[in-house]
Amino acid sequence: MTCSVAQCLDVVGEWWSLLIVRDAFLGVTRFDDFQARLGISRNILTQRLNHLVDNDVLKRVAYCDHPPRSEYRLTAKGRDLWHVVMAMRQWGDRWAAPGGPPVQTKHTACGHVITAVLVCSHCGETLDARAVTAIPGPGASEDGFDRTPLARSGT
Amino acid sequence: MTCSVAQCLDVVGEWWSLLIVRDAFLGVTRFDDFQARLGISRNILTQRLNHLVDNDVLKRVAYCDHPPRSEYRLTAKGRDLWHVVMAMRQWGDRWAAPGGPPVQTKHTACGHVITAVLVCSHCGETLDARAVTAIPGPGASEDGFDRTPLARSGT
């Protein structure tokens, strides 16, 4: 499917993968720490970590030679998922956190507890679903964006 | 698990659910149109639509009385997932769209093809993973955020 949302889901569209990435953003790097936090079987954790390394989201970095031990760190591609994790966190905070946000985000530069706000790259206005329209891009294919008539939006 | 990322995944952490929400943002409302676009079995589509309605992400709206027919529209809670879908789309555009973005986003107010930029709600600076620190919030629990020592970030 020619769709960047689907491409992203191909890499991290699985509960455990995204929770591993979430924990990596919280500073977790070692197998045993991921395992303790996620309560996941070693077998499945190994599979998901391998999948994330194969897709260049995490990289293995040796931290001990004798015995050989490595830890997992986010790559640039992995760090770029911060926006996705942040978006999910803020949605959960808003709609599914009756006791208040479990985790808050502090902006190092200004020192405040903040939320991340989406703004337009051109004019700087705040964005939401109703402020934008989707249009076919250069990578659009016949069987993707255009397959279904979308012109029913007035009905 | 006390974590807003996990709460979000509980509702939409499944390939089809998020692709249904993506299509809803593109203006798709009817069962047959979702089915044609996603190439998904009617059985699974029914399950996923019911799950999204049960979780107040989509609502059923009657559009015909004889015969009875309804369509699916995003609720306020569902529309608030736009940030998540947009974050995934931009990540896919950047890391997995060799032919260019299949879909582009036009900001209605300024008329430009844009990207959504994350900025700090307090100071307005652009944000990324390295600009922020996670701290426990009011909803934090012992077995959540604090369970694993996170102070290894200097090692």
Interface residues (C-beta under 8 A of the other chain):
Chain A: T2 C3 S4 V5 A6 Q7 C8 L9 D10 V11 G13 E14 W15 L18 L19 R22 F25 L26 G27 V28 T29 D33 A36 R37 Y63 L74 K77 R79 D80 L81 W82 H83 V84 V85 M86 A87 M88 R89 Q90 W91 G92 D93 R94 W95 A96 A97 P98 G99 G100 P101 P102 V103 Q104 T105 K106 H107 T108 A109 C110 H112 V113 I114 T115 A116 V117 L118 V119 C120 S121 H122 C123 E125 L127 D128 A129 R130 A131 V132 T133 A134 I135 P136 G137 P138 G139 A140 S141 G144 F145 R147 T148 L150 R152 S153 T155
Chain B: T2 C3 S4 V5 A6 Q7 C8 L9 D10 V11 G13 E14 W15 L18 L19 R22 F25 L26 G27 V28 T29 D33 A36 R37 Y63 L74 K77 R79 D80 L81 W82 H83 V84 V85 M86 A87 M88 R89 Q90 W91 G92 D93 R94 W95 A96 A97 P98 G99 G100 P101 P102 V103 Q104 T105 K106 H107 T108 A109 C110 H112 V113 I114 T115 A116 V117 L118 V119 C120 S121 H122 C123 E125 L127 D128 A129 R130 A131 V132 T133 A134 I135 P136 G137 P138 G139 A140 S141 G144 F145 R147 T148 L150 A151 R152 S153 T155
